[in-house]
Amino acid sequence: MPTTVYFATNRVVRGPLEDWRSYTSDIVSPSDPTAITYATAFIDQTDLTADKTGAILGIQDVQRGGFSQQAIDDLSSPGRNLLVFIHGFANSFENALTRAAFNREWLAGSNVPAADTTVVAFSWPSEGHLLSFPFPWEQYKRDQTTAGQSGQHIMTFFANLLPLVTSARATGNRVILLAHSMGNWALQAAVESWFAHGNGPAKLFDAALLAAADERYDGFDFPPTGRLTALKELATRICTYFSVHDAVLHLSMTVNLGAKRLGQEGPHDRANSTHFPPAMYPMIDCSGFHDFDFDFASSHQYYRRSPAARQLIAAAMAGK
């Protein structure tokens, strides 16, 4: 049965809105939130055992500036928890949507009821180049730029989500944010944009899960609302998953002139319980998880490849 993925994207669309091949790696104008495309996609052939991410069968209910009424109705009363996913770099539009479907099925496979979710994805305009060795330096920097430029668009996406997640929560559902890799760079830009535009604290997420974050390791150290510092005003709990064996982030640190990444050893000063109260900032060291085919690229994908990491993420989704 196909997996449903509700999505928004700030990619420029050249061609029919219902054709996934129309979605480019160019970014729409940052000053025009009505240019963001919202729609519903259906993904087939998501094979967890083969780590295949599936194929887009079709896109419908497409409109600019906000979700269709059908999507609003579905997300306001989803009958299960909501998973909001922001992908990392080296993801084409097709990659982003099929990965969202894969993550939904992967986490549901944990057999933790809270991890069986309805998924909503935001796809920022990564080029979707091959992640390989030698590292694609120029494409990486280009992706990092567009991820940062996506902050205002993701902020607008969050604003459109707020009434929907409020309704979903009122029916007993939890709302979980999962950001992977450079999706965390885009997330910090969105958090900054949220408060820069005069928005106040909002209960958007019951938990924000930051997996293999390709963001500065001191991203929580910019008071009052810089980078990820004010994420605590949008999420009840912030869970950081990191690994010293993440080979991709080691290269990312080199590209970023030696600046350590959040997904390597967690945040700066992580042992400071005053700055990071453990109940609000769980930190999960995934360095020992090699229970999957481990190599250069997969070392950065443990959140969706390691069964042990999956169980910890599913537990966090359940509020444990």
PLY file of the C-alpha trace (Angstrom):
ply
format ascii 1.0
element vertex 320
property float x
property float y
property float z
element edge 319
property int vertex1
property int vertex2
end_header
0.00 0.00 0.00
1.46 3.42 -0.92
2.70 5.73 1.82
1.13 9.19 1.97
3.52 12.13 2.39
2.12 15.60 2.90
4.75 18.14 1.92
5.77 21.73 1.37
8.71 22.90 -0.70
10.45 26.13 -1.62
11.87 24.64 -4.80
11.10 26.44 -8.04
8.62 24.40 -10.09
9.09 24.40 -13.85
6.34 22.33 -15.42
3.14 20.68 -14.19
2.77 20.88 -10.41
1.59 17.26 -10.31
4.80 15.98 -11.95
7.66 15.39 -9.48
10.19 15.99 -12.28
9.08 19.65 -12.37
10.58 20.38 -8.95
14.07 21.87 -9.42
17.01 22.61 -7.13
16.46 26.38 -7.49
14.97 28.37 -4.61
11.90 30.62 -4.77
12.07 34.23 -3.62
12.68 34.46 0.14
10.32 37.43 0.33
7.35 35.57 -1.18
5.91 32.90 1.15
3.01 32.41 -1.26
5.52 30.84 -3.67
5.89 27.80 -1.40
4.18 24.76 -2.91
2.05 22.49 -0.67
0.71 19.14 -1.79
0.23 15.44 -1.06
2.39 12.69 -2.58
1.99 8.93 -2.70
5.11 6.78 -2.44
5.37 3.11 -3.43
8.04 0.39 -3.23
9.52 1.45 0.10
11.57 -1.65 0.92
13.13 -1.41 4.38
15.13 -4.60 4.07
16.82 -3.42 0.88
17.12 0.21 2.05
15.30 1.36 -1.08
13.53 4.67 -0.71
10.69 4.02 -3.15
9.12 5.84 -6.06
6.66 8.72 -6.33
3.39 7.42 -7.78
1.64 10.76 -7.96
1.10 14.22 -6.48
-2.28 15.80 -5.84
-4.05 18.60 -3.92
-1.36 21.04 -5.06
-1.60 24.70 -4.20
0.62 27.64 -3.38
0.85 29.36 0.00
-0.76 26.68 2.15
-2.20 23.20 2.35
-5.40 22.27 0.55
-8.57 21.92 2.60
-8.34 18.15 2.25
-4.82 18.13 3.69
-5.84 20.54 6.46
-8.68 18.23 7.45
-6.40 15.17 7.37
-3.61 16.75 9.41
-5.93 18.37 11.94
-7.34 14.98 12.89
-4.75 12.42 11.80
-5.72 9.63 14.20
-2.03 9.13 15.09
1.05 11.17 15.89
2.47 13.61 13.34
6.08 13.39 12.15
7.50 16.56 10.58
10.67 15.77 8.61
13.40 18.07 7.25
15.95 16.25 5.09
19.69 16.76 4.81
22.00 17.63 1.94
22.49 15.56 -1.21
18.72 15.06 -1.56
16.83 15.72 -4.77
13.10 16.44 -4.54
12.39 12.78 -5.27
14.94 11.74 -2.62
13.35 14.04 -0.04
9.81 12.69 -0.45
10.76 9.04 -0.74
13.08 9.38 2.28
10.19 10.85 4.28
8.11 7.80 3.35
10.98 5.47 4.22
11.40 7.11 7.63
7.70 6.79 8.36
7.75 3.07 7.58
11.11 2.51 9.27
9.98 4.07 12.54
6.61 2.32 12.40
8.59 -0.91 12.15
9.81 -0.35 15.71
6.40 -1.62 16.88
6.15 1.36 19.25
2.62 2.74 18.65
3.77 6.35 19.03
6.21 5.86 16.14
3.45 4.89 13.68
2.85 8.36 12.31
1.42 10.57 9.59
4.39 12.27 7.92
4.75 15.86 6.74
7.97 16.82 4.93
9.62 20.10 4.01
11.92 19.84 1.00
14.45 22.64 0.63
16.36 22.84 -2.68
19.33 20.55 -2.23
20.88 19.56 -5.55
20.67 15.84 -4.87
24.26 15.09 -5.89
25.82 11.76 -5.03
27.24 11.57 -1.52
30.56 9.86 -2.05
34.29 9.96 -1.46
36.04 12.15 -2.50
33.67 14.61 -0.87
31.69 16.91 -3.25
32.96 20.18 -1.72
31.38 22.70 -4.11
27.97 21.05 -4.07
28.11 20.85 -0.29
28.68 24.60 0.07
25.92 25.31 -2.41
23.50 23.15 -0.41
24.55 24.84 2.83
23.75 28.23 1.30
20.27 27.23 0.11
19.55 25.50 3.43
20.29 28.78 5.22
18.25 30.76 2.70
15.29 28.46 3.40
14.86 29.77 6.95
12.03 32.20 6.18
10.23 29.61 4.06
10.39 26.97 6.80
9.25 29.60 9.31
6.19 30.20 7.13
5.64 26.45 6.85
5.74 26.22 10.67
3.22 29.06 10.93
0.86 27.21 8.58
1.35 24.02 10.59
0.64 25.61 13.98
-3.19 25.56 13.88
-3.13 22.05 12.40
-0.84 20.61 15.07
-2.83 22.39 17.75
-5.95 20.60 16.51
-4.11 17.28 16.22
-2.77 17.61 19.75
-6.26 18.38 21.06
-7.33 14.93 19.87
-4.55 13.26 21.86
-1.78 13.14 19.26
1.85 14.15 19.68
3.85 16.17 17.13
7.47 15.22 16.49
10.08 17.11 14.47
12.89 15.06 12.91
15.73 17.00 11.27
18.65 15.12 9.72
22.10 16.36 8.75
21.99 19.74 7.00
18.27 19.89 7.72
19.43 21.17 11.11
21.23 24.07 9.40
17.93 24.92 7.72
16.13 24.48 11.05
18.35 26.96 12.90
17.67 29.51 10.17
13.93 28.90 10.58
14.09 29.32 14.36
15.96 32.61 13.98
13.45 33.76 11.36
10.50 32.82 13.57
11.54 35.22 16.32
12.99 37.85 13.98
9.51 38.20 12.48
7.97 38.93 15.85
6.55 35.49 16.60
6.60 34.41 20.22
6.91 31.02 21.92
4.62 28.37 20.42
4.05 24.74 21.24
4.81 23.43 17.78
6.53 20.19 18.74
6.34 17.80 21.66
9.85 16.71 20.73
12.51 17.89 18.29
14.87 15.08 17.25
18.18 16.34 15.85
19.90 13.43 14.10
23.52 13.59 12.86
23.14 17.37 12.85
25.36 19.22 10.38
25.08 22.40 12.43
27.65 24.19 14.58
28.21 22.38 17.84
27.75 25.71 19.69
24.40 26.34 17.98
22.62 26.55 21.34
24.99 29.29 22.59
23.55 32.36 20.85
21.12 34.01 23.29
18.43 35.07 23.18
17.20 33.75 19.82
20.27 33.05 17.68
20.66 29.79 15.75
19.12 26.92 17.80
19.05 28.73 21.13
15.31 29.51 21.02
14.26 26.08 19.75
13.33 25.40 23.38
10.51 27.92 22.89
9.05 25.80 20.07
9.69 22.27 21.35
9.00 20.72 24.74
12.04 18.41 24.50
15.12 18.53 22.26
16.88 15.20 21.67
20.34 15.24 20.09
21.72 12.08 18.42
25.44 12.08 17.68
28.33 9.81 16.73
32.08 10.30 16.74
32.25 7.74 13.92
30.15 9.88 11.55
32.65 10.11 8.66
30.55 12.59 6.69
30.52 15.10 9.54
34.29 14.77 9.92
34.61 15.99 6.35
31.95 18.63 6.94
34.04 19.97 9.82
36.96 20.33 7.39
34.80 22.17 4.85
33.62 24.48 7.63
37.19 25.46 8.56
37.46 23.17 11.56
34.15 24.11 13.18
32.95 21.02 15.07
29.47 19.77 14.15
26.60 19.21 16.58
26.22 15.63 15.35
29.77 14.62 16.25
29.89 14.79 20.06
26.72 16.70 20.87
26.52 20.38 21.81
29.25 22.51 23.31
29.31 22.23 27.11
26.83 19.35 26.99
27.66 18.24 30.56
26.40 21.56 31.94
23.05 20.54 33.42
22.13 24.16 34.10
22.45 25.04 30.44
21.08 21.68 29.29
18.59 20.30 31.84
18.63 16.55 31.14
14.85 16.21 31.12
14.58 18.78 28.34
17.80 18.02 26.45
18.33 14.25 26.21
21.62 13.52 24.44
22.10 10.13 22.84
25.56 8.91 21.89
25.13 6.58 18.89
28.87 6.01 18.37
28.59 2.34 19.27
25.78 1.51 16.86
27.30 -0.56 14.05
24.36 -2.97 13.69
24.02 -2.25 9.95
26.23 -2.18 6.84
28.66 0.48 8.04
30.68 2.55 5.58
31.52 6.17 4.72
28.02 7.22 3.66
26.00 4.98 5.98
27.92 6.19 9.05
25.85 9.37 8.67
22.56 7.47 8.33
22.43 5.48 11.58
19.12 7.13 12.54
17.42 5.17 9.72
19.77 2.21 9.40
20.49 1.08 12.97
17.70 -0.93 14.66
19.17 0.07 18.04
19.02 3.78 17.18
15.48 3.31 15.86
14.27 1.95 19.21
15.72 4.94 21.04
14.13 7.37 18.57
10.78 5.56 18.83
10.97 5.78 22.63
11.58 9.53 22.37
8.58 9.84 20.07
6.53 8.22 22.82
7.80 10.77 25.34
10.20 8.42 27.11
0 1
1 2
2 3
3 4
4 5
5 6
6 7
7 8
8 9
9 10
10 11
11 12
12 13
13 14
14 15
15 16
16 17
17 18
18 19
19 20
20 21
21 22
22 23
23 24
24 25
25 26
26 27
27 28
28 29
29 30
30 31
31 32
32 33
33 34
34 35
35 36
36 37
37 38
38 39
39 40
40 41
41 42
42 43
43 44
44 45
45 46
46 47
47 48
48 49
49 50
50 51
51 52
52 53
53 54
54 55
55 56
56 57
57 58
58 59
59 60
60 61
61 62
62 63
63 64
64 65
65 66
66 67
67 68
68 69
69 70
70 71
71 72
72 73
73 74
74 75
75 76
76 77
77 78
78 79
79 80
80 81
81 82
82 83
83 84
84 85
85 86
86 87
87 88
88 89
89 90
90 91
91 92
92 93
93 94
94 95
95 96
96 97
97 98
98 99
99 100
100 101
101 102
102 103
103 104
104 105
105 106
106 107
107 108
108 109
109 110
110 111
111 112
112 113
113 114
114 115
115 116
116 117
117 118
118 119
119 120
120 121
121 122
122 123
123 124
124 125
125 126
126 127
127 128
128 129
129 130
130 131
131 132
132 133
133 134
134 135
135 136
136 137
137 138
138 139
139 140
140 141
141 142
142 143
143 144
144 145
145 146
146 147
147 148
148 149
149 150
150 151
151 152
152 153
153 154
154 155
155 156
156 157
157 158
158 159
159 160
160 161
161 162
162 163
163 164
164 165
165 166
166 167
167 168
168 169
169 170
170 171
171 172
172 173
173 174
174 175
175 176
176 177
177 178
178 179
179 180
180 181
181 182
182 183
183 184
184 185
185 186
186 187
187 188
188 189
189 190
190 191
191 192
192 193
193 194
194 195
195 196
196 197
197 198
198 199
199 200
200 201
201 202
202 203
203 204
204 205
205 206
206 207
207 208
208 209
209 210
210 211
211 212
212 213
213 214
214 215
215 216
216 217
217 218
218 219
219 220
220 221
221 222
222 223
223 224
224 225
225 226
226 227
227 228
228 229
229 230
230 231
231 232
232 233
233 234
234 235
235 236
236 237
237 238
238 239
239 240
240 241
241 242
242 243
243 244
244 245
245 246
246 247
247 248
248 249
249 250
250 251
251 252
252 253
253 254
254 255
255 256
256 257
257 258
258 259
259 260
260 261
261 262
262 263
263 264
264 265
265 266
266 267
267 268
268 269
269 270
270 271
271 272
272 273
273 274
274 275
275 276
276 277
277 278
278 279
279 280
280 281
281 282
282 283
283 284
284 285
285 286
286 287
287 288
288 289
289 290
290 291
291 292
292 293
293 294
294 295
295 296
296 297
297 298
298 299
299 300
300 301
301 302
302 303
303 304
304 305
305 306
306 307
307 308
308 309
309 310
310 311
311 312
312 313
313 314
314 315
315 316
316 317
317 318
318 319
